[in-house]
């Protein structure tokens, strides 16, 4: 999995490491298939306000 570390350098880590990297605040974002998660995802069609989706934001 591709991650961006605190010093803005990209790194490739195993998926199982993601939780510990997030908890230790060693990364600022990560990339999932099919791409980088959005910081503020667009609202779902038909909704009046954006509804956050837990676990879909890749920005720490």
DSSP file (Angstrom, degrees, kcal/mol; ACC not computed):
  #  RESIDUE AA STRUCTURE BP1 BP2  ACC     N-H-->O    O-->H-N    N-H-->O    O-->H-N    TCO  KAPPA ALPHA  PHI   PSI    X-CA   Y-CA   Z-CA
    1    1 A X              0   0    0      0, 0.0    12,-3.0     0, 0.0     2,-0.4   0.000 360.0 360.0 360.0 137.0    0.0    0.0    0.0
    2    2 A X  E     +AB  12  31A   0     29,-0.5    29,-3.1    10,-0.2     2,-0.3  -0.702 360.0 176.3 -85.4 130.6    1.3    3.4   -0.9
    3    3 A X  E     -AB  11  30A   0      8,-3.0     8,-2.3    -2,-0.4     2,-0.5  -0.891  28.5-133.4-129.4 160.3    1.5    5.9    2.0
    4    4 A X  E     -AB  10  29A   0     25,-2.8    24,-3.2    -2,-0.3    25,-1.1  -0.978  27.1-146.6-113.9 121.5    2.7    9.5    2.5
    5    5 A X  E >   - B   0  27A   0      4,-2.9     3,-2.3    -2,-0.5    22,-0.3  -0.281  32.0 -94.4 -81.7 170.6    4.9    9.9    5.6
    6    6 A X  T 3  S+     0   0    0     20,-1.5    21,-0.1     1,-0.3    -1,-0.1   0.765 125.8  57.0 -56.9 -28.3    5.0   13.0    7.8
    7    7 A X  T 3  S-     0   0    0      2,-0.1    -1,-0.3     1,-0.0     3,-0.1   0.244 120.5-109.2 -89.0  14.3    8.0   14.3    5.9
    8    8 A X  S <  S+     0   0    0     -3,-2.3     2,-0.4     1,-0.3    -2,-0.1   0.642  75.2 136.9  67.4  18.2    6.0   14.1    2.6
    9    9 A X        -     0   0    0     -4,-0.0    -4,-2.9     1,-0.0    -1,-0.3  -0.776  53.1-125.2 -93.4 141.0    8.0   11.2    1.3
   10   10 A X  E     +A    4   0A   0     -2,-0.4     2,-0.3    -6,-0.2    -6,-0.2  -0.572  32.6 176.5 -83.0 146.7    6.1    8.3   -0.3
   11   11 A X  E     -A    3   0A   0     -8,-2.3    -8,-3.0    -2,-0.2     2,-0.5  -0.982  27.2-131.0-147.9 154.8    6.6    4.8    0.9
   12   12 A X  E     +A    2   0A   0     -2,-0.3     2,-0.3   -10,-0.2   -10,-0.2  -0.952  33.6 171.6-111.6 123.5    5.2    1.4    0.2
   13   13 A X        -     0   0    0    -12,-3.0     2,-0.1    -2,-0.5     5,-0.0  -0.876  37.4 -96.0-128.4 160.5    4.1   -0.7    3.2
   14   14 A X    >   -     0   0    0     -2,-0.3     3,-1.8     1,-0.1     4,-0.4  -0.472  36.7-117.3 -72.1 148.1    2.2   -3.9    3.8
   15   15 A X  G >  S+     0   0    0      1,-0.3     3,-1.6     2,-0.2     4,-0.4   0.844 111.9  61.8 -54.7 -38.7   -1.5   -3.6    4.4
   16   16 A X  G 3  S+     0   0    0      1,-0.3     4,-0.4     2,-0.1    -1,-0.3   0.680  97.9  59.7 -66.6 -15.3   -1.3   -5.1    7.9
   17   17 A X  G <> S+     0   0    0     -3,-1.8     4,-2.1     1,-0.2    -1,-0.3   0.619  81.1  87.2 -84.3 -13.8    1.0   -2.1    9.0
   18   18 A X  H <> S+     0   0    0     -3,-1.6     4,-2.4    -4,-0.4     5,-0.2   0.900  84.3  51.3 -58.2 -48.2   -1.6    0.6    8.2
   19   19 A X  H  > S+     0   0    0     -4,-0.4     4,-2.6     1,-0.2    -1,-0.2   0.917 112.3  45.9 -57.5 -46.0   -3.3    0.6   11.6
   20   20 A X  H  > S+     0   0    0     -4,-0.4     4,-2.1     1,-0.2    -1,-0.2   0.870 111.9  51.8 -68.1 -34.8   -0.1    0.9   13.6
   21   21 A X  H  <>S+     0   0    0     -4,-2.1     5,-2.2     2,-0.2     6,-0.8   0.886 111.9  46.9 -67.3 -37.9    1.2    3.7   11.2
   22   22 A X  H ><5S+     0   0    0     -4,-2.4     3,-1.2    -5,-0.2    -2,-0.2   0.945 112.9  48.6 -66.8 -48.2   -2.1    5.6   11.7
   23   23 A X  H 3<5S+     0   0    0     -4,-2.6    -2,-0.2     1,-0.3    -1,-0.2   0.863 113.9  46.0 -61.1 -36.9   -2.1    5.2   15.5
   24   24 A X  T 3<5S-     0   0    0     -4,-2.1    -1,-0.3    -5,-0.2    -2,-0.2   0.475 108.1-128.3 -85.2  -1.6    1.5    6.3   15.7
   25   25 A X  T < 5 +     0   0    0     -3,-1.2    -3,-0.2    -4,-0.3    -2,-0.1   0.837  65.8 135.8  57.2  37.0    0.8    9.3   13.4
   26   26 A X      < +     0   0    0     -5,-2.2   -20,-1.5    -6,-0.2     2,-0.3   0.611  62.2  49.4 -86.0 -14.3    3.7    8.3   11.1
   27   27 A X  E     -B    5   0A   0     -6,-0.8   -22,-0.3   -22,-0.3     3,-0.1  -0.909  56.9-162.3-126.1 154.3    1.7    8.8    7.9
   28   28 A X  E    S-     0   0A   0    -24,-3.2    32,-2.2     1,-0.4     2,-0.3   0.648  77.0  -7.4-106.7 -22.3   -0.5   11.6    6.7
   29   29 A X  E     -BC   4  59A   0    -25,-1.1   -25,-2.8    30,-0.2    -1,-0.4  -0.980  58.1-152.1-164.0 167.3   -2.4    9.7    4.0
   30   30 A X  E     -B    3   0A   0     28,-0.7     7,-0.7    -2,-0.3     2,-0.5  -0.958  16.6-123.8-144.1 160.0   -2.6    6.4    2.2
   31   31 A X  E     -BD   2  36A   0    -29,-3.1   -29,-0.5    -2,-0.3     2,-0.3  -0.914  24.4-177.2-112.5 129.6   -3.7    5.1   -1.2
   32   32 A X  E >   - D   0  35A   0      3,-1.7     3,-1.1    -2,-0.5     2,-0.4  -0.726  42.3 -56.1-111.3 165.8   -6.2    2.3   -1.7
   33   33 A X  T 3  S+     0   0    0      1,-0.3     3,-0.0    -2,-0.3     0, 0.0  -0.705 126.1  22.0 -72.0 131.8   -7.5    0.7   -4.9
   34   34 A X  T 3  S-     0   0    0     -2,-0.4    -1,-0.3     3,-0.0     2,-0.3  -0.949 127.5 -63.1 -96.5   8.2   -8.6    2.4   -7.1
   35   35 A X  E <  S-D   32   0A   0     -3,-1.1    -3,-1.7     0, 0.0     2,-0.3  -0.988  75.0 -25.7 174.2-166.7   -6.9    5.6   -5.8
   36   36 A X  E     -D   31   0A   0     -2,-0.3    -5,-0.2    -5,-0.2     2,-0.0  -0.541  64.8-117.9 -71.5 129.3   -6.4    8.1   -3.1
   37   37 A X        -     0   0    0     -7,-0.7     2,-0.2    -2,-0.3    20,-0.1  -0.360  34.0-106.2 -64.2 148.6   -9.4    8.5   -0.9
   38   38 A X        -     0   0    0     18,-0.2     3,-0.5     1,-0.1    21,-0.2  -0.539  12.7-144.7 -79.6 141.7  -11.0   11.9   -0.9
   39   39 A X  S    S+     0   0    0      1,-0.3     2,-0.4    -2,-0.2    -1,-0.1   0.911 100.3  18.9 -69.2 -42.5  -10.6   14.2    2.0
   40   40 A X  S    S-     0   0    0     12,-0.0    -1,-0.3    -3,-0.0     3,-0.1  -0.808  88.8-152.2-127.9  88.7  -14.1   15.6    1.6
   41   41 A X        -     0   0    0     -3,-0.5     3,-0.1    -2,-0.4    -4,-0.0  -0.268  26.5-101.8 -63.0 147.1  -16.1   13.2   -0.5
   42   42 A X        -     0   0    0      1,-0.1     9,-0.1     8,-0.1    -1,-0.1  -0.303  46.8 -92.3 -64.8 152.8  -18.9   14.7   -2.6
   43   43 A X        -     0   0    0      1,-0.1     2,-0.2     7,-0.1     7,-0.1  -0.273  44.6 -99.6 -64.6 153.0  -22.4   14.2   -1.2
   44   44 A X    >   -     0   0    0      5,-0.2     3,-2.4     1,-0.1    -1,-0.1  -0.500  52.1 -89.2 -70.7 140.3  -24.5   11.2   -2.3
   45   45 A X  T 3  S+     0   0    0      1,-0.3    -1,-0.1    -2,-0.2     3,-0.1  -0.242 113.9  19.7 -53.6 131.3  -26.9   12.1   -5.0
   46   46 A X  T 3  S+     0   0    0      1,-0.3     2,-0.3    -3,-0.1    -1,-0.3   0.273  95.6 117.5  92.7 -10.9  -30.3   13.2   -3.5
   47   47 A X    <   -     0   0    0     -3,-2.4    -1,-0.3     1,-0.1     3,-0.1  -0.654  56.8-148.1 -90.7 149.8  -28.9   14.0   -0.1
   48   48 A X  S    S+     0   0    0     -2,-0.3     2,-0.3     1,-0.2    -1,-0.1   0.745  82.4  27.7 -87.2 -25.2  -29.1   17.6    1.2
   49   49 A X  S    S-     0   0    0     -5,-0.1    -5,-0.2     0, 0.0    -1,-0.2  -0.982  93.4 -96.2-136.1 149.4  -25.9   17.4    3.3
   50   50 A X        -     0   0    0     -2,-0.3     2,-0.6    -7,-0.1    -7,-0.1  -0.392  34.2-149.9 -64.9 137.4  -22.7   15.4    2.9
   51   51 A X        -     0   0    0     -9,-0.1    -1,-0.1    -2,-0.1    -7,-0.1  -0.940  15.9-127.7-110.0 118.6  -22.7   12.3    5.0
   52   52 A X        -     0   0    0     -2,-0.6     2,-0.7     1,-0.1   -12,-0.0  -0.364  15.2-142.4 -65.6 143.7  -19.3   11.2    6.2
   53   53 A X    >   -     0   0    0     -2,-0.0     3,-1.7   -12,-0.0     4,-0.4  -0.928  18.8-129.3-109.6 112.3  -18.5    7.6    5.5
   54   54 A X  T 3  S+     0   0    0     -2,-0.7     0, 0.0     1,-0.3     0, 0.0  -0.353  88.8  14.3 -64.1 132.5  -16.5    6.0    8.3
   55   55 A X  T 3  S+     0   0    0      2,-0.1    -1,-0.3    -2,-0.1     0, 0.0   0.452 103.3  91.3  86.3   0.1  -13.4    4.3    7.2
   56   56 A X    <   +     0   0    0     -3,-1.7     2,-0.5   -19,-0.0   -18,-0.2   0.572  60.5  93.1-103.3 -11.0  -13.3    5.8    3.7
   57   57 A X        -     0   0    0     -4,-0.4   -18,-0.1     1,-0.1    -2,-0.1  -0.716  50.2-171.7 -87.3 128.3  -11.1    8.8    4.4
   58   58 A X        +     0   0    0     -2,-0.5   -28,-0.7   -20,-0.2     2,-0.6   0.428  58.2  95.9 -97.9   0.3   -7.5    8.3    3.8
   59   59 A X  B      C   29   0A   0    -21,-0.2   -30,-0.2   -30,-0.2   -31,-0.1  -0.814 360.0 360.0 -93.8 127.3   -6.3   11.5    5.3
   60   60 A X              0   0    0    -32,-2.2   -31,-0.1    -2,-0.6    -1,-0.1   0.442 360.0 360.0 -85.8 360.0   -5.2   11.2    8.9
